């Protein structure tokens, strides 16, 4: 049907529980950074994830310090897809 989707290749770990300390989410990003030239970070915006937006400024600063820039996912961006053998 022409749909395109983007998986993630870096997990903040915020799905593991509620109110995980922002410092832990930042550390998870650093540990799970795939080191590729394109990173798509998995973060959740549920009401019980109040520490996720608190961690976001530090996560943005971390990636900027590594030379990354930020942009919009458009049809011109090659998607990240998980490799599943089934």
C-alpha positions in Angstrom: 0.0 0.0 0.0 3.0 2.3 -0.1 3.6 2.7 3.6 7.0 3.3 4.9 8.1 2.7 8.5 11.1 3.4 10.6 12.4 1.0 13.3 14.9 2.2 15.9 18.5 1.2 16.3 19.1 2.8 19.8 16.9 2.1 22.8 16.5 4.5 25.7 15.2 1.7 27.9 12.3 3.7 29.1 9.9 0.8 28.4 11.5 -1.2 31.2 9.4 0.6 33.9 7.9 3.9 35.0 9.9 6.9 36.1 13.3 5.4 35.4 15.8 8.1 36.4 16.6 10.4 33.5 20.3 9.8 34.2 19.8 6.1 33.6 18.0 6.8 30.3 20.9 8.9 29.2 23.4 6.2 30.2 21.3 3.6 28.2 21.6 5.8 25.1 25.3 6.0 25.5 25.6 2.2 25.9 23.2 1.4 23.1 24.5 4.0 20.6 25.0 1.9 17.4 27.9 4.2 16.3 26.4 4.5 12.8 25.9 7.7 10.9 22.2 7.5 11.4 20.6 6.9 14.8 16.8 6.5 15.5 16.2 6.5 19.2 13.2 4.6 20.8 11.5 6.7 23.5 7.9 6.6 24.7 5.6 9.5 25.3 3.1 7.8 27.7 1.9 9.7 30.7 3.8 7.4 33.1 7.1 8.2 31.3 7.7 11.6 32.9 11.5 11.1 33.1 11.8 10.5 29.4 11.3 14.2 28.4 13.6 15.2 31.3 16.4 13.1 29.8 15.9 14.5 26.3 18.0 17.7 26.6 21.0 15.6 27.8 20.5 13.0 25.1 20.4 15.7 22.4 23.6 17.3 23.8 25.3 13.9 23.9 24.6 13.3 20.2 25.5 16.8 19.2 28.8 16.3 21.1 29.4 13.2 18.9 28.9 15.3 15.7 25.3 14.2 15.0 22.7 16.6 13.6 18.9 16.3 13.8 16.3 16.2 11.1 12.9 15.2 10.0 12.1 11.7 8.7 10.9 12.2 5.1 10.5 10.0 2.1 14.1 11.0 1.1 15.5 9.4 4.3 16.4 5.7 4.0 14.6 3.9 6.8 16.1 1.8 9.6 14.6 -1.7 9.6 15.3 -4.5 12.0 16.8 -7.5 10.4 14.5 -10.4 11.2 14.9 -13.9 9.7 11.5 -15.5 9.6 
